[in-house]
């Protein structure tokens, strides 16, 4: 009986729950989430736009939210 990847439908190797590309994508998403949670927990005085500039915020949003909270 063949098993298929739940994300893309590719036939899976024995003992695997996802194909390699989907597994790596899933693990990368989980790692980003845990890193963001850690940053928010350890740097509560900064807003998400300051901590994660790689998200590509709009320039108008960056100007209005680049100061620390409470100022």
N, C-alpha and C positions, 0 to 999 in steps of 0.2 A: 504494500500500500504506500503510495507516494504522498508525502506531505508538502504543502505549499506555504510559501511565505505569506503571512497575513497582510503585509503592506503592499507587496508588488506582484504576488502570485507565482514567483519563480519556484521551481522544484527545489526542495531542501535536501541537504546531505543528512545522513543518519545522525540523530542526536542533537540537531540544531532546531531552534525555535524561529529563527529569522535567517534570511540570506545574509552574506557578509556585508554588502553595501548598506542594507537596511539596518543591520545590527550596529554598524559603525555610526550611522546617522542617529540612531536612537541613543547610543551611548554619548555622542557629542552633545545632543540636546540635554540629556540628563546632567552632564558635567557643567554645561553653561548654566543650567538652573541652579545647581548647588553652589557654583561660584557666585552667582548673583545673590543668592540667599545669604551667603557668607558676607559679601560686601555690604549688603543692606543691614545686616545684624551688627557688624563691626564698625561701620561708618554711618550711624543714624543721622548725623548732622548734614549729610549731603543728599541732594535729590537724585533720582535715577538718571536724569539727563547729564548730571555732572559725573556720575560714576561710570556710565556706559555711553561714551560719545560715539562708539562704533555703530550704534543703532541708527545713525543718520537722521537725527532730529532736524526739523525745519529750522532755518536760521532765526526766524522770528520767535520761535519757542525757546531757542537757546538763549537769546538776549533777555527774555523775560524771566527765565528760571535759572540763570547761571549763578545767582547769589545763594549763600547758605540759608537754610530755613531759620526763621526767627530774627532775621535782620530787617 
